[in-house]
């Protein structure tokens, strides 16, 4: 198993605070935690809330006496976990470090008690990106400056095709089997809905939630209408909206919203939806490539926020006249760079120019599926997807 891109950063933070790692089911949180324990701590103790004996030990505070790292997995399923962990940290912060991992956002289950503010750092672990899969170091990135593009190669092109075909989750990506990928998809989604979500959320109709999950891959990249989902599922608007929120909290999908500014007549409401596992997206019309790019850009935004505290966000651009650009990355609310995804190189995308001038966006990129492309037309750089992605974490 490759050393993950956050491992060293997390190990350093564990010297003075707790660290919370959240991320999608089977994205590699536990494996990374175990790797951190082996590489940076002489002795450690691992407890999983799903294991009965581990639950008893956690509630009693019965840990291995020589442990210098206590790793708590899926502990968010316990309603009072934050108060319990707070007490554990306050009492034993000089005795051992605490690492908490979970397949849901660990900042949402605030069910009373004291805040953990100031006692922990939070990280979100993403699937493998192209840079990480190739074992390259995280590129130096400075917000509001041009991205830096290292040279691409046949290796990077092949690695991108593997990511397109198998997704970025470790097991199917490293296994390289379409048959196992299909089986993995079925098992992961079933366990997400019937175990993870059921354990924490009050969902009356699990079967209808499953139908919602099945309907989302074909909606990737399009404006999301809750009304359309509500009609398809024959449920109330409030129910469909709640289910979408739940699936997002459990890292099945993420939504990005249109950027608003005084210089454009922007669309205010409907978001676009993407999956954390882009290999579920039908591979036609460029939707899977668009999702893969969206996931890499979200990983960049989360990395800069979690590691450097920079408030970077991912949006898209669309105005009331129908002009649209796939992605806009902002830093502290200011446009940084915009990305339009195309299957092949063609004439510079005119909407990039329009929004670039209106919003004074420093970087404009047309990212294409063809390899070996890197050319500048006016203010727009048209660049192959593999070369573009090597500029991101």
TORDREN-193702 format. One record per residue: x, y, z negated of N, C-alpha, C in turn. Coordinates in steps of 0.02 Angstrom, whole numbers. Layout:
BEGIN
X,Y,Z,X,Y,Z,X,Y,Z;
...
END
This chain:
BEGIN
43,-60,0,0,0,0,44,62,0;
29,109,45,68,170,48,57,213,-14;
108,250,-34,100,299,-88,56,356,-62;
3,372,-99,-44,421,-75,-18,492,-85;
-45,538,-47,-19,606,-42,-26,646,-106;
-71,625,-152,-81,662,-214,-43,632,-274;
-13,574,-265,14,537,-322,64,576,-364;
113,606,-333,165,642,-371,137,704,-405;
92,739,-370,61,798,-399,21,780,-461;
-16,726,-458,-56,704,-515,-12,683,-573;
41,646,-558,87,625,-611,117,684,-648;
134,737,-612,161,797,-644,109,830,-689;
46,834,-666,-6,866,-706,-23,826,-768;
-14,761,-766,-30,719,-824,15,732,-884;
69,768,-874,114,782,-929,83,830,-980;
32,870,-959,4,917,-1007,-72,921,-1008;
-106,889,-959,-179,890,-958,-205,823,-934;
-270,812,-944,-303,756,-912,-309,770,-838;
-316,717,-799,-328,724,-728,-390,683,-709;
-436,714,-673,-495,680,-648,-487,672,-572;
-496,611,-548,-492,597,-476,-560,571,-454;
-592,606,-408,-654,582,-380,-645,570,-305;
-690,532,-277,-686,517,-205,-733,460,-188;
-740,448,-124,-786,397,-100,-767,327,-125;
-817,284,-130,-804,215,-148,-754,185,-99;
-703,150,-126,-652,114,-89,-605,159,-49;
-600,222,-69,-553,267,-36,-482,258,-63;
-475,221,-119,-408,207,-146,-392,240,-212;
-443,262,-249,-430,297,-313,-397,251,-364;
-425,191,-373,-397,145,-423,-327,123,-403;
-317,108,-339,-251,87,-316,-200,142,-327;
-219,204,-313,-173,260,-324,-158,267,-398;
-210,261,-441,-199,265,-513,-152,212,-537;
-160,151,-513,-115,96,-532,-43,110,-509;
-37,139,-449,29,156,-423,62,209,-466;
23,259,-487,49,311,-532,72,280,-598;
31,234,-624,50,201,-687,116,164,-681;
125,127,-625,186,87,-615,247,132,-605;
239,185,-568,297,226,-549,318,276,-603;
270,300,-643,286,357,-687,276,342,-761;
248,285,-779,235,269,-849,259,199,-865;
294,192,-921,321,127,-939,266,78,-956;
215,101,-994,159,58,-1013,94,96,-1002;
43,61,-981,-22,92,-970,-78,43,-988;
-139,70,-992,-197,29,-1007,-254,51,-961;
-287,2,-930,-340,16,-881,-406,-11,-907;
-458,33,-907,-525,13,-928,-575,33,-874;
-618,-13,-856,-670,-2,-806,-739,-6,-839;
-778,47,-834,-843,49,-867,-889,-8,-844;
-878,-34,-784,-920,-88,-758,-906,-155,-792;
-850,-159,-828,-832,-221,-863,-855,-216,-935;
-893,-264,-959,-924,-261,-1025,-872,-253,-1081;
-820,-294,-1079,-769,-290,-1132,-734,-223,-1132;
-723,-195,-1072,-690,-129,-1068,-736,-74,-1097;
-801,-80,-1085,-848,-32,-1114,-843,-32,-1190;
-841,-91,-1219,-836,-96,-1292,-771,-65,-1317;
-716,-79,-1283,-651,-51,-1304,-651,25,-1299;
-680,51,-1245,-682,124,-1236,-721,157,-1292;
-779,131,-1308,-821,162,-1360,-790,157,-1429;
-750,104,-1440,-715,96,-1504,-649,133,-1506;
-625,155,-1448,-559,186,-1446,-503,136,-1456;
-514,74,-1433,-466,20,-1442,-423,13,-1380;
-366,46,-1379,-321,44,-1321,-256,8,-1340;
-220,-12,-1288,-155,-44,-1300,-109,4,-1339;
-78,-23,-1392,-39,20,-1437,20,53,-1406;
49,23,-1354,110,52,-1323,94,92,-1260;
30,100,-1245,10,133,-1182,27,208,-1183;
59,231,-1130,73,303,-1122,25,335,-1071;
-13,293,-1038,-65,317,-992,-127,274,-1002;
-184,307,-1014,-248,273,-1017,-287,291,-954;
-304,241,-915,-341,252,-853,-413,228,-862;
-460,274,-852,-531,260,-862,-567,263,-795;
-595,207,-773,-625,201,-707,-701,198,-711;
-735,237,-670,-809,237,-666,-841,257,-732;
-806,295,-773,-831,312,-840,-889,361,-836;
-899,394,-779,-954,442,-772,-1022,409,-778;
-1024,342,-774,-1088,307,-780,-1113,306,-852;
-1071,326,-899,-1091,333,-969,-1115,405,-979;
-1176,414,-1004,-1208,480,-1006,-1167,531,-1046;
-1134,509,-1099,-1098,556,-1143,-1023,553,-1132;
-1003,536,-1071,-932,523,-1060,-888,585,-1072;
-913,644,-1055,-871,703,-1062,-855,718,-1135;
-904,714,-1178,-891,727,-1249,-843,675,-1277;
-853,612,-1255,-810,558,-1281,-738,568,-1259;
-729,585,-1195,-661,595,-1169,-629,657,-1200;
-669,709,-1211,-644,769,-1244,-616,753,-1313;
-654,715,-1352,-630,696,-1418,-567,654,-1415;
-565,610,-1365,-507,567,-1356,-445,608,-1340;
-453,657,-1297,-396,699,-1277,-373,743,-1335;
-420,774,-1370,-402,819,-1426,-365,781,-1481;
-384,719,-1491,-353,680,-1545,-286,649,-1524;
-280,629,-1462,-222,589,-1441,-180,620,-1386;
-186,685,-1373,-150,715,-1316,-75,710,-1324;
-50,703,-1385,22,694,-1395,43,621,-1393;
-6,575,-1390,9,503,-1392,9,472,-1323;
-38,492,-1281,-42,463,-1213,-78,511,-1166;
-68,501,-1101,-101,540,-1049,-166,504,-1030;
-213,542,-1001,-278,514,-982,-292,529,-909;
-306,476,-872,-324,482,-801,-394,453,-792;
-440,493,-764,-510,472,-755,-525,469,-681;
-552,413,-657,-570,406,-587,-643,388,-580;
-674,410,-526,-745,395,-516,-767,405,-444;
-818,367,-424,-843,369,-356,-899,420,-347;
-907,464,-396,-954,519,-390,-918,583,-411;
-945,640,-392,-914,702,-412,-916,707,-488;
-857,715,-518,-851,713,-590,-867,780,-623;
-889,829,-583,-905,894,-612,-980,905,-618;
-1021,854,-605,-1093,866,-601,-1132,839,-660;
-1103,792,-696,-1143,760,-748,-1134,795,-815;
-1159,855,-819,-1153,896,-879,-1215,885,-922;
-1211,838,-967,-1270,819,-1006,-1261,839,-1079;
-1248,902,-1090,-1241,927,-1158,-1171,920,-1185;
-1160,950,-1242,-1095,944,-1275,-1047,998,-1253;
-986,994,-1281,-936,1045,-1267,-908,1038,-1197;
-885,1093,-1170,-855,1093,-1104,-784,1066,-1108;
-761,1037,-1052,-692,1013,-1047,-647,1066,-1016;
-673,1125,-1008,-634,1179,-976,-566,1188,-1008;
-515,1190,-966,-448,1200,-990,-412,1137,-1011;
-446,1080,-1009,-415,1018,-1031,-398,971,-974;
-418,987,-912,-406,940,-858,-396,977,-792;
-365,941,-745,-363,961,-675,-403,910,-635;
-437,933,-583,-479,890,-542,-451,886,-471;
-449,825,-445,-428,813,-377,-481,772,-341;
-486,783,-276,-529,742,-234,-486,704,-185;
-490,638,-188,-449,595,-145,-486,583,-79;
-453,596,-24,-482,588,42,-456,525,76;
-491,502,127,-464,447,168,-398,467,200;
-364,418,229,-301,432,263,-312,480,321;
-269,529,325,-266,574,383,-208,551,427;
-200,583,484,-147,562,529,-78,572,497;
-67,630,466,-3,643,433,13,591,380;
-37,575,339,-26,527,285,-15,457,313;
-53,437,364,-46,370,392,24,360,421;
52,412,450,120,408,479,174,414,426;
155,426,363,204,431,310,244,495,310;
217,547,342,253,611,344,235,653,282;
280,697,264,267,740,206,213,791,224;
180,815,172,127,865,182,156,929,212;
130,952,268,159,1012,300,154,1074,256;
200,1120,266,197,1184,232,143,1226,266;
95,1250,227,38,1286,254,30,1351,215;
25,1406,251,14,1472,221,-51,1501,248;
-102,1509,205,-164,1538,229,-154,1605,263;
-197,1616,314,-196,1677,355,-138,1679,404;
-96,1627,404,-43,1623,454,-58,1567,503;
-24,1569,561,-33,1518,612,-14,1449,584;
-50,1398,605,-30,1330,588,35,1313,623;
74,1268,593,138,1248,623,130,1177,650;
145,1168,714,132,1105,747,197,1068,762;
210,1013,726,268,972,743,257,935,809;
310,910,837,304,874,900,264,810,891;
218,796,936,182,733,936,223,681,975;
201,618,970,238,564,1002,189,508,1019;
215,456,1052,174,398,1065,148,367,1000;
190,370,948,170,343,883,110,380,855;
110,446,860,55,485,833,-9,474,873;
-2,466,939,-61,452,981,-91,384,963;
-50,334,953,-75,268,934,-106,269,865;
-76,306,819,-104,310,751,-172,345,752;
-179,396,795,-244,430,800,-297,382,827;
-279,340,875,-327,292,902,-348,242,848;
-302,222,805,-319,178,749,-368,212,701;
-355,276,686,-401,313,643,-469,320,675;
-471,333,739,-535,339,775,-574,273,771;
-539,218,780,-572,153,784,-592,126,716;
-548,133,666,-559,99,602,-574,146,544;
-573,212,556,-584,259,501,-522,267,459;
-529,305,404,-471,320,362,-470,285,295;
-519,240,282,-519,203,220,-468,147,222;
-430,137,168,-371,93,171,-385,22,196;
-436,-11,170,-446,-82,187,-457,-95,261;
-507,-63,292,-516,-76,364,-461,-47,407;
-433,11,387,-380,42,427,-318,-2,430;
-299,-28,373,-238,-70,371,-252,-141,396;
-316,-162,393,-333,-229,417,-339,-234,492;
-359,-178,526,-361,-175,599,-403,-231,631;
-462,-243,604,-507,-294,631,-577,-266,637;
-605,-266,698,-673,-242,708,-724,-284,670;
-712,-348,669,-758,-393,632,-759,-376,558;
-700,-368,528,-696,-351,457,-722,-281,444;
-713,-236,492,-739,-168,485,-815,-170,479;
-849,-209,522,-922,-213,518,-944,-242,452;
-911,-293,429,-929,-323,364,-915,-274,307;
-861,-238,312,-844,-188,260,-896,-133,258;
-918,-109,316,-970,-58,319,-1033,-81,281;
-1055,-141,297,-1116,-167,266,-1109,-172,191;
-1053,-198,167,-1044,-208,95,-1036,-141,60;
-999,-95,89,-987,-31,56,-1052,8,47;
-1092,14,100,-1154,52,96,-1203,19,49;
-1207,-47,51,-1253,-82,7,-1235,-72,-66;
-1171,-76,-82,-1150,-66,-152,-1157,6,-173;
-1145,52,-127,-1154,123,-143,-1226,137,-164;
-1274,112,-125,-1345,126,-138,-1371,85,-197;
-1356,20,-198,-1387,-25,-246,-1350,-31,-312;
-1288,-6,-315,-1251,-9,-378,-1233,61,-404;
-1191,96,-366,-1165,160,-391,-1221,211,-403;
-1263,221,-352,-1317,271,-359,-1369,248,-408;
-1388,186,-405,-1440,160,-451,-1418,165,-523;
-1354,158,-537,-1330,160,-607,-1335,229,-637;
-1337,281,-596,-1333,350,-622,-1395,391,-606;
-1424,380,-549,-1481,420,-527,-1546,382,-533;
-1600,419,-542,-1667,389,-545,-1698,393,-475;
-1690,339,-437,-1717,334,-369,-1770,279,-369;
-1832,298,-354,-1886,248,-356,-1884,200,-298;
-1870,226,-239,-1872,184,-179,-1802,176,-149;
-1766,125,-172,-1699,113,-147,-1702,95,-73;
-1754,59,-52,-1758,39,18,-1765,99,65;
-1803,149,44,-1809,209,85,-1744,250,86;
-1709,250,29,-1644,283,28,-1597,249,76;
-1601,182,80,-1560,145,128,-1578,164,200;
-1642,175,213,-1663,197,280,-1634,266,297;
-1631,310,247,-1601,375,257,-1528,368,275;
-1492,326,238,-1421,314,252,-1412,289,324;
-1454,243,345,-1449,214,412,-1462,266,467;
-1500,318,450,-1519,368,500,-1468,424,509;
-1420,430,463,-1376,488,464,-1319,486,515;
-1289,428,530,-1233,429,578,-1250,461,646;
-1311,453,671,-1327,481,737,-1341,556,733;
-1345,583,673,-1358,655,664,-1294,695,654;
-1237,662,655,-1173,696,644,-1162,750,697;
-1142,809,674,-1124,863,718,-1182,906,741;
-1244,885,727,-1303,923,746,-1329,962,686;
-1368,1014,701,-1400,1050,646,-1447,1003,609;
-1442,1003,544,-1480,955,503,-1547,985,484;
-1601,948,500,-1668,970,482,-1697,922,430;
-1707,947,369,-1738,905,317,-1810,889,336;
-1843,934,370,-1912,920,391,-1914,859,437;
-1866,855,483,-1865,797,528,-1852,733,489;
-1806,736,442,-1793,677,400,-1855,658,359;
-1888,708,332,-1948,696,292,-2001,660,333;
-2011,682,394,-2061,651,436,-2042,579,454;
-1979,568,469,-1956,500,487,-1965,451,429;
-1954,476,368,-1956,432,309,-2025,432,275;
-2069,478,296,-2135,484,265,-2130,498,190;
-2088,546,173,-2080,567,103,-2087,642,99;
-2092,668,39,-2098,741,29,-2031,775,45;
-2036,838,64,-1976,877,79,-1928,878,19;
-1955,886,-40,-1914,888,-101,-1878,823,-111;
-1911,767,-96,-1880,701,-104,-1822,692,-55;
-1834,709,8,-1780,702,58,-1721,746,41;
-1734,807,18,-1680,853,-2,-1640,824,-61;
-1676,796,-109,-1643,767,-168,-1599,708,-148;
-1624,666,-104,-1585,608,-83,-1522,629,-46;
-1528,680,-5,-1468,705,29,-1416,731,-21;
-1440,766,-73,-1395,790,-125,-1360,732,-160;
-1398,680,-175,-1370,622,-210,-1316,589,-167;
-1330,577,-104,-1282,546,-60,-1219,588,-52;
-1227,654,-53,-1169,699,-49,-1128,695,-113;
-1161,692,-171,-1125,687,-235,-1086,622,-239;
-1109,571,-204,-1074,507,-205,-1030,497,-143;
-1013,552,-110,-964,552,-56,-983,507,3;
-1047,503,18,-1065,469,81,-1059,519,139;
-1083,579,130,-1078,629,183,-1059,696,151;
-1043,744,194,-1034,813,171,-1067,859,222;
-1089,917,198,-1121,965,242,-1079,1029,244;
-1078,1060,302,-1046,1125,308,-1098,1175,332;
-1091,1237,311,-1143,1287,323,-1116,1342,368;
-1160,1376,404,-1138,1430,448,-1107,1488,410;
-1056,1517,439,-1023,1574,409,-1063,1637,425;
-1074,1678,375,-1111,1740,386,-1065,1800,381;
-1077,1848,423,-1037,1908,420,-1075,1966,450;
-1056,2026,432,-1091,2085,457,-1080,2097,531;
-1028,2066,559,-1012,2079,629,-1048,2032,678;
-1083,1981,651,-1120,1936,695,-1189,1925,666;
-1236,1912,711,-1304,1894,689,-1304,1819,678;
-1288,1799,618,-1275,1728,606,-1337,1691,584;
-1338,1627,601,-1389,1581,578,-1380,1571,504;
-1432,1576,464,-1424,1577,392,-1437,1510,357;
-1474,1464,390,-1500,1409,351,-1467,1341,365;
-1485,1311,421,-1470,1240,430,-1395,1225,430;
-1374,1175,392,-1304,1153,394,-1294,1100,448;
-1231,1079,457,-1215,1020,497,-1188,967,449;
-1198,905,467,-1182,849,423,-1128,805,455;
-1081,782,413,-1029,736,434,-1021,681,381;
-993,624,402,-983,568,357,-911,565,332;
-903,542,270,-835,530,245,-802,474,283;
-840,425,305,-814,371,346,-836,382,418;
-794,415,457,-813,432,526,-817,371,570;
-792,313,549,-797,253,592,-869,228,596;
-914,254,555,-985,236,560,-1020,276,615;
-989,329,639,-1021,373,688,-1017,339,757;
-1072,335,794,-1069,307,862,-1016,342,904;
-975,302,937,-918,330,974,-939,349,1045;
-982,400,1048,-1003,425,1114,-1015,500,1108;
-1005,534,1163,-1017,606,1165,-971,647,1122;
-917,617,1096,-868,655,1057,-886,665,984;
-942,637,960,-963,649,891,-913,620,841;
-885,562,857,-837,532,809,-774,574,804;
-748,597,861,-689,640,859,-704,704,820;
-763,734,831,-781,794,795,-784,781,720;
-811,723,700,-814,706,629,-745,696,600;
-701,663,639,-632,652,616,-597,719,604;
-606,766,650,-576,833,642,-605,868,581;
-672,863,573,-705,894,515,-676,866,450;
-665,801,447,-639,769,386,-569,792,371;
-528,799,423,-460,824,412,-460,896,387;
-505,937,415,-509,1007,393,-535,1013,322;
-583,970,304,-608,971,235,-553,949,187;
-513,900,208,-457,878,166,-408,935,155;
-395,974,207,-353,1034,200,-382,1081,148;
-446,1097,154,-478,1145,108,-476,1119,36;
-492,1056,25,-490,1028,-42,-419,1026,-69;
-370,1010,-26,-301,1007,-48,-278,1076,-72;
-291,1127,-33,-268,1194,-52,-303,1220,-115;
-366,1200,-124,-402,1221,-185,-378,1181,-246;
-375,1115,-240,-358,1072,-296,-285,1080,-318;
-240,1090,-270,-168,1092,-284,-144,1163,-298;
-166,1211,-256,-140,1279,-260,-190,1329,-287;
-253,1308,-298,-303,1354,-322,-327,1405,-271;
-313,1392,-207,-334,1438,-154,-406,1422,-133;
-449,1472,-131,-520,1461,-117,-530,1458,-41;
-517,1398,-15,-526,1386,56,-591,1346,67;
-627,1364,119,-691,1331,133,-698,1317,207;
-739,1267,222,-751,1246,291,-822,1266,311;
-829,1301,366,-893,1323,393,-897,1305,467;
-953,1323,498,-956,1326,571,-984,1394,590;
-980,1410,654,-1004,1475,678,-1062,1464,726;
-1116,1500,714,-1173,1498,759,-1214,1562,748;
-1232,1595,803,-1272,1655,795,-1342,1644,824;
-1384,1693,817,-1453,1686,838,-1462,1682,913;
-1409,1696,950,-1412,1690,1023,-1387,1622,1047;
-1371,1578,1001,-1352,1510,1019,-1278,1500,1030;
-1238,1552,1023,-1165,1542,1028,-1140,1503,967;
-1096,1455,978,-1075,1411,923,-1003,1390,931;
-967,1385,875,-901,1355,872,-902,1304,816;
-871,1247,828,-878,1190,783,-857,1205,711;
-798,1237,702,-772,1244,634,-738,1312,624;
-745,1337,564,-708,1396,542,-683,1383,472;
-617,1390,462,-588,1385,396,-577,1455,369;
-601,1467,308,-592,1533,276,-549,1526,214;
-518,1580,196,-478,1584,134,-498,1647,97;
-523,1639,36,-549,1695,-3,-603,1733,36;
-643,1696,73,-699,1725,110,-679,1757,177;
-615,1758,193,-592,1788,256,-579,1734,308;
-601,1744,371,-586,1696,424,-511,1686,431;
-492,1622,438,-421,1605,446,-409,1575,515;
-443,1520,531,-438,1493,599,-502,1456,618;
-516,1457,683,-576,1424,709,-555,1368,756;
-596,1316,758,-580,1256,798,-642,1235,838;
-632,1225,902,-684,1195,945,-657,1128,969;
-696,1075,962,-674,1008,980,-704,989,1047;
-662,966,1093,-684,944,1159,-651,877,1175;
-684,837,1217,-656,773,1237,-595,781,1282;
-596,833,1325,-542,842,1372,-527,917,1380;
-468,932,1406,-448,1001,1417,-487,1030,1475;
-512,1090,1466,-550,1125,1518,-536,1199,1510;
-577,1240,1542,-569,1312,1534,-577,1331,1461;
-540,1382,1440,-544,1404,1370,-617,1417,1351;
-635,1392,1294,-705,1396,1271,-723,1468,1256;
-772,1494,1292,-786,1566,1288,-812,1588,1220;
-847,1543,1184,-874,1563,1119,-818,1573,1068;
-762,1539,1076,-704,1551,1033,-680,1623,1041;
-675,1645,1103,-655,1714,1115,-703,1764,1084;
-768,1751,1093,-819,1797,1067,-813,1804,991;
-814,1748,956,-811,1751,883,-742,1775,859;
-690,1756,896,-623,1778,877,-617,1853,877;
-646,1885,928,-644,1958,931,-690,1990,879;
-749,1963,872,-797,1991,825,-773,1988,753;
-744,1931,734,-725,1920,664,-651,1928,652;
-614,1945,704,-541,1953,698,-509,1892,665;
-521,1834,696,-496,1771,670,-423,1762,693;
-376,1752,647,-305,1748,666,-289,1690,712;
-320,1632,702,-303,1573,742,-364,1544,778;
-357,1532,844,-411,1503,884,-384,1441,919;
-415,1383,907,-390,1320,933,-446,1281,968;
-430,1259,1028,-474,1211,1062,-438,1144,1059;
-466,1097,1021,-434,1033,1008,-465,981,1054;
-424,945,1091,-450,899,1141,-426,828,1128;
-466,780,1152,-449,710,1143,-393,685,1186;
-377,720,1239,-322,701,1283,-255,710,1248;
-207,667,1263,-141,674,1234,-97,717,1280;
-44,745,1252,5,782,1291,-17,851,1313;
-68,879,1279,-92,946,1298,-70,997,1245;
-41,1051,1268,-24,1107,1224,-12,1168,1268;
-62,1211,1273,-56,1269,1316,-94,1327,1285;
-73,1387,1301,-104,1447,1275,-136,1487,1331;
-200,1502,1323,-236,1544,1371,-265,1603,1333;
-235,1660,1342,-257,1718,1305,-243,1709,1231;
-295,1713,1190,-287,1705,1118,-301,1634,1095;
-317,1588,1142,-337,1520,1123,-282,1471,1139;
-266,1429,1091,-218,1375,1102,-257,1310,1112;
-250,1279,1169,-281,1215,1183,-229,1161,1168;
-246,1114,1125,-196,1069,1098,-225,1000,1087;
-185,949,1099,-208,880,1087,-223,868,1014;
-272,825,1002,-294,813,933,-238,786,890;
-195,741,917,-143,713,874,-93,767,853;
-75,812,898,-27,864,881,-59,914,832;
-122,930,842,-157,976,797,-160,946,727;
-178,883,722,-188,852,656,-123,844,617;
-66,842,653,-2,837,617,15,901,580;
-22,955,591,-11,1017,554,-49,1018,488;
-90,966,475,-133,965,416,-111,911,367;
-130,916,302,-110,865,253,-134,795,272;
END
